[in-house]
Amino acid sequence: MTMIKRLAASIREYTRDTILTPLLMIGEVVCECVIPLYTAQLVNSIQAGCTRDVIFYYGLRLLGLALLSLCFGMAAGWFCAAASTGFAKNLRHDLFYRVQNFSFANIDQFSTSSLVTRLTTDVSNVQMAFMMIIRTAVRAPLMLIFSVIMSIKVGKELAFVFAAAIPILGFGLLLMAKFAMPLFKAVFKKYDRLNNSVQENVQAMRVVKSFVREDYETKKFSAASDDVRKDFLKAEKILATNTPLMQFCVYMSRILICYFAAKLIVQSGGTYLNVGSLTSMITYSMQILMSLMMLSMIFVMVTMASASAKRIAEVLDTETDLKNSASPLREVPNGAVDFDHVSFKYSAKAERNALDDIDLHIPSGATVGVIGSTGSSKTSLIQLISRLYDATEGSVRVGGHDVREYDIEALRNQVAVVLQKNVLFSGTIKENLRWGDPDATDEDLVRVCRLAQADDFVRAFPDGYDTYIEQGGTNVSGGQKQRLCIARALLKKPKVLILDDSTSAVDTKTDALIRQAFATEIPETTKIIIAQRISSVQDADRILVMDGGTICNIGTHEELLKTSEIYREVYTSQNKGGDSDEK
């Protein structure tokens, strides 16, 4: 019930259409149930030798009822379409809005592919079920009830046929639900894995082709696809028994009705049950059995959609790990960053901390370099500053205040992070840059691009700053993408600027020019630079050497060469081997 209420909240402005649909269906059902009654009266009148006027009278009534039923049905169809498509739209909006507010921990909980499946396949299933519920699920029971009442009125001795057919069908549907539901739950999880395979393959297409692994990826996808097919086949085999069971009940009911009706006519000499009543009885029996068939179809659809509905409700009911305080701060005074004995792990179930007892104090305007081997938790450290995650123990302060005291949006506007995985969106260079500041002027764009050493190559494009960036930034090089992302971050005019290995794809000369521009143009901004190259951080005020989630050494370049074995080994290896920078 809680799940239904949660999903029903997405109907909103389509409530009117949702209510009108079943009301119009009631009108259609009433018309269709009255038509057999008038048909029986017409047949009896003709049998008794009525005049042409009587036939004309009944004909007009039947025509009027048929047209009225048609109007009710068409209107119900229009409103049903509007309600179901609107509901699906709102449901996707609510899901997307919820995902946008998720922390990285929440996203890790579901996985990207699973969220995509829930936004597409699962919503489509729920939409179809919703359409059937507000229309067919109203029509079928009402048709069943009205037809049973009318059939009892016409010939109550024959109503026992339906009393026998309904339990048989109901028992069969319950058995199908019991065995089919677990299969649908399992198949949607496999859908997630299938989508993940597709997503991973498309994103890493260059790697796949460079290693000539197309056949391997095709086999992997085929295996995942076949796995989905097998589970769907099992579920559909179970649900396929619905049709023969329904047909059995329909045909047996018609045979029994015809048999007992004929017997009653013969025994009573046509006094108890006449031809017109028999005609209406057969019509009502078909309406009853068709209603049962529609109910079975609804049952199949709802069975499939219920698994999807639970998956959607899981996302909607998940509260983000990161919430604003009751009275959040909306201004960051300065760029000072403090870690007070901070420990952190990505999951409560994790056996070890990603960061362990970090005690670090960075004054506003300082330039700090971070060096460490892969897996030393350098990225984990900086993610706590912009509150992409919350510290497990201790506190992280920016501008003298705990990051949990700030409004999340206000904090992230003042703590700009250029992540290791740089992303550009489809659109012009101007549109991508204005992610940093929607109101930025063209002059502002040029200024930050000069700081990031991006202005020269942007102007070299035929369309300059109006150059269209393809999805994922595939039409620019890795180094160009990094510089545009840095420019985008600078446009925010942050108090703290974090570069997470964001100059790895540029040459050492360009890297040096970027750092020089930072020192002269944004001296008051705190700059935290994570890098693999010593040359990228050796001019920093302080350099952190990380290993195993802890800070093992802090100092200047010269100090660390004397005191830190790790730093000295990295420096020696890089200077002996030369820089292997990507051009």
Residue, then its C-alpha position, 0 to 999 in steps of 0.5 A: m500500500t505504501m508503494i502504491k501511495r508513493l507512485a500515485a503521488s506522481i499523478r499530480e496534474y493528471t488527476r482529473d484525467t485519471i478520475l474521468t476515465p473510470l467514470l466514462m467507462i461506467g457510462e460505457v458499461v451501463c450502455e453495453c449492459v442495457i443493449p442486450l435487454y432491449t435486444a431481447q425485448l425486440v426479439n420477443s416483440i418480433q416473435a409475437g408479431c409486432t408492428r413496424d413502429v415497434i421495431f422502429y422504436y426499439g431500433l432507435r433505442l438500440l442505435g442511440l445506446a450504441l452511439l452513446s457507448l461509442c462516445f463514452g468509450m472514445a472519451a475514456g480512451w482519450f483521457c486514459a492516454a493523457a493520464s497514463t502518458g502524463f503519469a509516466k512523464n511525472l514518474r520519470h521526472d521524480l526519478f530523475y530529480r531523486v537521482q540528481n540529489f543522490s550522493f555518490a554513495n547512493i548511486d553506487q548502491f544502485s549502479t548507473s545501468s540499474l538506474v537507466t533501466r528503472l527510468t526506461t523499461d520499468v517506467s514503461n511497464v508501470q505506465m502500461a499497468f496504470m493504463m489498464i488499471i484506470r480503464t480496463a480494470v474498471r470496465a471488466p469488474l463493472m461489466l462482470i457485476f452488471s452482466v451477472i445481475m442482468s443474467i440472474k434477472v433473465g434466468k437465475e437457474l443458469a447463473f450457477v454456470f458462472a459460479a463454477a467458472i469464476p473459482i476455476l479461473g481465479f485459482g488458476l490465476l493465483l497459481m500463475a502469480k505464485f510462480a511467475m512473480p519471482l521470475f519477473k523480479a529476477v529478470f529485471k536484475k538481469y536487465d540491469r546487467l545487460n544494460n551495464s554491458v551495453q553502456e560499458n562497451v559503448q563508453a570503452m569502444r576505443v579500447v575494445k577496438s584497439f585490443v580487437r576484442e569485438d568478438y569477446e564483447t559480442k559473446k559477453f552481450s549475447a550471453a547476458s541477452d540470452d540470460v534475459r531471454k531464458d527467464f522471460l521465456k520461463a515466465e511467459k510459459i507460465l503466463a501462456t496457460n492463461t489463454p487456454l484456461m480462459q478459453f476452456c472456461v468460455y467454451m464450457s460456459r457457452i455449452l452449459i448455458c445452451y444445454f440448460a437453456a434449451k432444456l428449460i425452454v423444452q420443459s416449460g414450453g417456452t413459458y419460463l425462458n423464451v427466445g429473446s431471453l435466451t439471446s440476451m442470456i448468451t450475450y450476457s454470458m459472453q460479456i461475463l466471460m470476456s470480462l474475466m478474460m480482460l481481468s486475466m490480461i490485467f493480472v498478467m500486466v500487473t504481475m509484470a509491472s509490480a516487479s518494476a513498481k517495486r524497483i521504482a519505489e526503491v529509488l523514490d524511497t531512498e533518501t540521499d545520504l547528504k542533506n542540508s542542515a536546518s539553517p544552512l550557511r550560504e556564504v563561504p568566507n574564505g578558502a581555508v580547508d581543515f581536516d580534523h582527524v578525519s576517517f572515511k570509508y565508502s560503505a558501512k560494510a567496508e572492512r577498512n577505511a579509505l582514509d585514516d585519521i587525516d589531520l590537515h590544515i590548509p590556509s586560504g590562498a595556498t597552493v597544495g600538491v598531492i602525490g601518491s601511488t594509485g589507490s592511496s586515496k588521493t581522490s577520496l581526500i578531495q571528495l570530502i571537501s566539496r561534500l561528495y561524501d561525508a566523513t565517517e569520523g572527524s570533520v572537514r571544514v571550509g572557511g572555518h565551518d564544517v562542510r555539513e553546516y553549508d547549503i550543498e549548492a552554495l558550498r559546491n559553487q565555491v569549491a570547484v572540482v575538476l575531476q579525473k574523468n573530465v566530461l563535456f556535454s553535447g553543445t557549443i564550447k560557450e554552452n559547456l563553459r557556462w555551466g560554471d556561470p550561466d550569466a558569464t559574458d563572452e569576455d569572461l569566457v575568453r579570460v578563463c580560457r586564457l588562464a587555462q591555456a585553452d584560448d589559442f586552440v579554441r580560436a583555431f577552430p573554424d567556429g571558435y567559441d561556437t564550435y559544437i562539442e559532440q557527446g562526450g567531447t569526442n571531437v576534441s583531444g584529451g588535453q583540450k578537454q582537460r583545459l576546457c574543464i579547467a576553464r569551466a571550473l574557473l568561471k565559478k570564481p571559486k574560493v577553493l579550486i581542486l584539480d584531480d590529475s586534471t592536467s595529465a593529458v597536457d604537455t609539461k610546458t602547458d602545465a607550467l603555464i597553467r600553474q603560473a596563471f593560477a599563481t598570478e591571476i587567482p592568488e586568493t583562491t586555495k588550489i589543491i592539485i593532485a598529480q602523478r608528475i612531480s613537476s606539476v606540484q613541485d612549486a606548491d607551497r606544500i606537498l602531501v605524500m599519501d600512502g594507504g589512505t594516510i598522509c605520510n609526509i608533508g613539506t616543500h619539494e626540497e624538504l620532501l627530497k630529504t625526508s620522504e623516501i616515497y617522494r624521492e623514489v618518484y622524483t628519481s624515477q621520473n627524472k631518469g625516465g623523462d616525462s612521458d606526457e601525452k602530446 
